[in-house]
Amino acid sequence: MASFRCTACAGSGEHEYDHLGHACPLCGSPDVVFAMAVEDLPDEVLEALIGIAPPGDETDE
C-alpha cells in the first residue's frame, strides 16, 4: 500500500500502488504524490538505492 495526496481533487488516503501508472485513484489526475514504505519498494529500486554513494564519498583527483 502507498499513501497518496492529490492536488487536483484534494483527496488523500491509501491505495495499492501501480508502478505502470501515475494518477490519482480518485479523480485520475496526474497531479498526485505517492509515498511508499521502504519495505514495500520493489527489489530493483532497493538495489539501485543501495548502490548510490552517500554525499562526501566523491574523490577529488
N, C-alpha and C positions, 0 to 999 in steps of 0.2 A: 504494500500500500504506500501511497505517496500523498503528502499534503499538497493542496493546491490553493492558489488565490488568483482570481481573475479581476483585471482592472476594467473590463468592459461591462460585466454584469454585477460586479462586487460580490460574487459568490466565492465561497471557500469551503473547505472540508477535506475529506479523504477520498481517494479514488484509486483504482488499480491502474498503475502507470503503464502506458503502451508506448514503447520506445519508437514505434513506427509513425506515430502522430503526435503533434504537439498542439492541442487545442483544449479549450475549457470543456469539461464533461457536461456542464450545464447549458452553455449557450453556443459552444463551438468556436468561440473567438480565439485567435492566435495570441492574444494579449494575456497570457496566463503564465504563472510561475509554478513549477513543481519542485518539491523538496522531498528527497528520499533519505531514509536512514542508511548508514554505511552498510549495514548488514543486508540490505535489500538491493544493493548495486550489483549489476552483473559482474562475473569474474573478470571479464576483459577490461572493464573500467577500473576495477581494483588493481589489476596488474599494471595498467598504464599509470595510475596514480603512484604506485609504489616506485616505479621507475623514474619519477620526477625528482631531480636533485633539490634539496632544500636550499633556500636563499643563503648565499655566502659560501657555497661549495664551489663556486667558479674559481678557476685558477688563472691568474694573470701571467702571461708569458711575454 
